[in-house]
Amino acid sequence: MNDKKGQSPVHAQNPAQGIEEAMKRIKHRLVVFSGKGGVGKTTVAVNLAYSLAGTGMRVGLLDADITGPNVPQMTGITGGLSADRGMINPHDANGVKVISIASLVAEGTPIIWRGPLRSKVIEQFLGEANWGDLDMLIIDLPPGTGDEVLTIVQRTSPEMAIIVTTPQEVALIDARRATNMAKSMDIGEIAIVENMSGLVCPHCGETIDLFGSGGGEDEAKTLSVSFLGRIPIDPSARTAADVGRPIVLQSPGSNISLAFAAMSKKIKEVLK
């Protein structure tokens, strides 16, 4: 590992041991799945992290989407990662510890790596980082069911998986795959979040179901998993993310922030 942005990390000789030691200091591990891109998976992961941190929990957030890392943009992180005695120092972004490959490459640089190399970097982020003592580590997985997802689930033994979907059928098809993968890997608690669930018209106050409504809840019942809740469409969430300020911090009283707060309460109850 080095502290210069744009250079690749150096892998540990025994990553499994490092990960095992790191996980002993983290009470709960939660992974955020999506069967496809574009359903708001990272938005959910980021805002859940800050919502849980707002309840007094010590929270870490790992951006494991190596080829499409967006967490630094959404959390206002700039600059590279530093190292201390060979260990990576996560960024402290408003009280949440964050690590992303975006902090190691120049802006706009594509990550053209095969699966095994992506998995090795994730192992380093898990086992060679100064996560310290955490109440919760939230891992933002890449979309789909590929190598990185397998690596993380096998290495961290998460207690809970959250599947993010929109209400439309084309997204639900992929959400089923992600849910069934989580089941096959014996993750104890699995819950579905229905994102982009309705837009409140700013002029008349009526709810417009742009992508339908209720599909995520129906799917949770069909698959016999928990339904965590609905997140409405809120244009201010997009503008907040663009300036590096999660909506739960930017506008804590908004409907979308209250939805995240309700989900955070459910997560704490389940994991307690």
C-alpha positions in Angstrom: 0.0 0.0 0.0 1.2 3.5 -0.7 -0.2 7.0 0.0 0.0 8.3 -3.6 -3.2 8.6 -5.5 -3.1 6.7 -8.8 -0.9 3.8 -7.7 -2.1 0.3 -7.1 -2.1 -1.2 -3.7 0.3 -3.9 -2.6 -1.4 -7.1 -1.5 -0.8 -8.8 1.9 0.9 -12.1 2.1 -1.9 -13.6 4.2 -5.1 -11.7 3.5 -7.4 -14.3 5.1 -5.7 -13.8 8.5 -5.9 -10.0 8.2 -9.6 -10.1 7.4 -10.3 -12.5 10.2 -8.6 -10.2 12.7 -10.4 -7.1 11.3 -13.8 -8.7 11.4 -13.4 -9.6 15.1 -13.5 -5.9 15.9 -16.7 -5.3 13.8 -19.9 -6.3 15.5 -22.2 -6.4 12.5 -21.6 -6.7 8.7 -24.3 -5.7 6.2 -24.0 -6.1 2.4 -26.1 -4.1 -0.1 -27.0 -6.1 -3.2 -28.7 -5.2 -6.5 -29.3 -7.5 -9.4 -28.7 -4.7 -11.9 -27.3 -1.3 -12.0 -29.3 1.9 -12.0 -31.7 1.1 -9.1 -30.0 3.3 -6.5 -28.0 0.7 -4.6 -25.2 3.1 -3.7 -27.6 5.9 -2.7 -29.2 3.4 -0.3 -25.9 2.1 1.1 -24.6 5.7 1.7 -27.7 7.0 3.3 -28.2 4.0 5.5 -24.6 4.4 6.7 -25.2 8.0 7.8 -28.6 7.3 9.2 -27.2 4.5 11.4 -24.3 6.7 12.4 -26.8 9.3 13.4 -28.2 6.9 16.0 -24.8 6.8 17.7 -23.4 3.7 15.9 -19.7 3.6 14.8 -20.1 2.9 11.1 -17.7 2.0 8.3 -18.6 2.0 4.6 -16.7 0.0 2.0 -17.2 0.8 -1.6 -16.7 -2.6 -3.2 -17.9 -1.6 -6.7 -14.4 -1.5 -8.1 -15.3 -0.7 -11.7 -17.9 1.9 -10.8 -17.0 3.5 -7.5 -19.3 6.4 -6.6 -19.2 6.5 -2.8 -16.5 9.3 -2.6 -18.6 11.6 -4.8 -21.7 11.0 -2.7 -19.8 11.6 0.6 -17.7 14.5 -0.4 -14.4 12.7 -0.2 -11.4 14.1 -2.0 -7.7 13.1 -2.1 -5.9 9.8 -1.9 -5.7 7.2 0.9 -2.9 7.3 3.3 -1.1 4.4 5.1 0.2 4.0 8.6 2.7 1.1 9.3 1.4 -0.7 6.2 -2.2 -0.3 7.1 -4.7 1.7 5.0 -6.3 4.7 6.8 -10.0 5.0 5.8 -11.3 8.5 5.1 -13.4 10.0 7.9 -16.3 11.5 6.1 -18.6 13.2 8.6 -18.1 10.5 11.2 -18.2 7.5 8.9 -15.1 5.6 7.9 -15.0 5.2 4.1 -12.7 3.3 1.7 -13.0 3.3 -2.1 -10.8 2.4 -5.0 -11.7 5.9 -6.4 -9.3 7.3 -3.9 -6.4 5.4 -5.5 -6.9 6.3 -9.2 -7.0 9.6 -11.1 -10.5 10.9 -11.8 -12.0 9.4 -14.9 -9.6 6.5 -15.1 -11.3 3.3 -16.0 -10.6 0.2 -13.8 -9.9 -2.4 -16.5 -9.2 -5.4 -14.2 -10.3 -9.0 -14.4 -12.3 -10.5 -11.5 -9.5 -12.1 -9.5 -7.6 -8.8 -9.3 -10.7 -6.9 -8.2 -11.3 -9.5 -5.5 -7.7 -9.2 -4.3 -8.1 -5.4 -3.9 -11.3 -5.9 -1.9 -9.5 -8.4 0.3 -6.9 -5.7 1.0 -9.5 -3.2 1.8 -11.1 -5.6 4.3 -8.0 -6.9 6.0 -5.3 -4.2 5.6 -7.4 -1.2 6.7 -7.6 0.5 10.1 -11.3 0.0 10.5 -10.8 -0.3 14.2 -13.8 -1.1 16.5 -17.1 -0.7 14.6 -20.7 -1.4 15.4 -21.5 -1.8 11.7 -19.6 -2.2 8.4 -21.8 -1.6 5.4 -20.4 -3.0 2.1 -21.7 -1.5 -1.2 -21.4 -4.5 -3.6 -21.2 -4.2 -7.3 -24.4 -5.0 -9.2 -24.9 -8.6 -10.2 -23.6 -11.9 -8.7 -20.0 -12.0 -9.8 -16.5 -12.6 -8.2 -16.4 -9.6 -5.9 -19.8 -10.5 -4.3 -18.6 -14.1 -3.7 -15.3 -12.9 -2.2 -17.0 -10.4 0.2 -19.7 -12.8 1.4 -17.2 -15.6 2.0 -14.7 -13.4 3.8 -17.0 -11.3 6.0 -19.9 -13.7 6.8 -22.4 -10.8 6.8 -25.4 -11.1 9.1 -27.7 -9.2 6.8 -28.2 -8.6 3.1 -30.3 -5.8 1.7 -31.5 -6.2 -1.9 -32.3 -2.9 -3.6 -34.8 -2.8 -6.4 -37.3 -0.5 -8.1 -41.0 -1.5 -8.4 -40.8 -2.3 -12.1 -40.7 -5.9 -13.3 -37.5 -5.6 -15.2 -35.7 -4.7 -12.0 -37.5 -7.3 -9.9 -36.3 -10.1 -12.2 -32.7 -9.3 -11.3 -33.6 -8.7 -7.6 -34.8 -12.3 -7.5 -31.4 -13.5 -8.6 -29.7 -11.4 -6.0 -32.0 -12.6 -3.3 -31.6 -16.2 -4.2 -27.8 -15.8 -4.2 -28.0 -14.4 -0.7 -30.1 -17.4 0.3 -27.7 -19.8 -1.3 -24.8 -18.2 0.7 -26.6 -18.7 4.0 -26.9 -15.0 4.9 -29.2 -15.1 7.9 -31.3 -11.9 7.4 -32.4 -10.8 3.9 -34.5 -7.8 3.2 -35.8 -6.0 0.1 -35.9 -2.2 -0.3 -38.2 -0.7 -2.9 -36.4 2.4 -4.2 -37.8 5.1 -6.5 -41.2 4.3 -5.1 -43.4 7.2 -6.2 -42.8 10.9 -6.8 -44.8 13.5 -4.9 -45.8 16.2 -7.4 -44.4 19.6 -6.1 -47.4 21.4 -7.5 -50.5 19.3 -6.6 -49.1 17.0 -3.9 -50.3 13.9 -5.7 -48.0 10.8 -5.8 -46.9 9.8 -9.3 -45.9 6.1 -9.6 -43.3 6.5 -12.3 -42.0 2.9 -12.0 -45.1 1.4 -10.5 -45.6 0.7 -6.8 -45.6 -2.2 -4.5 -43.5 -4.5 -6.6 -40.7 -4.8 -4.0 -43.1 -5.6 -1.2 -44.9 -8.2 -3.3 -41.5 -9.8 -4.2 -40.4 -9.9 -0.6 -43.6 -11.9 0.2 -43.1 -14.2 -2.7 -39.5 -14.9 -1.8 -40.3 -15.2 2.0 -37.8 -12.4 3.0 -38.3 -9.2 4.9 -39.5 -6.0 3.4 -37.5 -3.1 4.8 -39.5 -0.3 3.3 -40.1 2.1 0.4 -37.9 5.1 -0.6 -39.7 7.8 -2.6 -38.1 9.7 -5.5 -36.8 13.0 -4.3 -34.8 15.3 -6.7 -33.0 16.9 -3.8 -31.4 13.5 -3.0 -29.7 13.7 -6.4 -28.5 17.3 -6.0 -27.2 16.5 -2.5 -25.3 13.5 -3.7 -23.8 15.6 -6.5 -22.3 18.0 -4.0 -21.1 15.2 -1.7 -23.7 15.6 1.0 -26.0 12.6 1.7 -29.7 13.6 1.8 -30.1 12.3 5.4 -27.5 15.0 6.5 -28.6 17.7 4.0 -32.3 17.4 4.8 -33.0 15.2 7.8 -36.7 16.1 8.0 -37.5 15.2 4.4 -39.7 12.2 3.5 -36.8 10.3 2.0 -34.6 10.9 5.2 -37.5 9.7 7.4 -37.8 6.6 5.3 -34.1 5.9 5.8 -34.5 6.5 9.6 -37.3 4.0 9.7 -35.2 1.4 7.9 -32.3 2.0 10.2 -34.5 1.4 13.2 -35.6 -1.9 11.7 -32.0 -3.0 10.9 -31.0 -2.3 14.5 -33.9 -4.3 15.8 -33.2 -7.2 13.5 -29.5 -7.3 14.4 -29.9 -6.8 18.1 
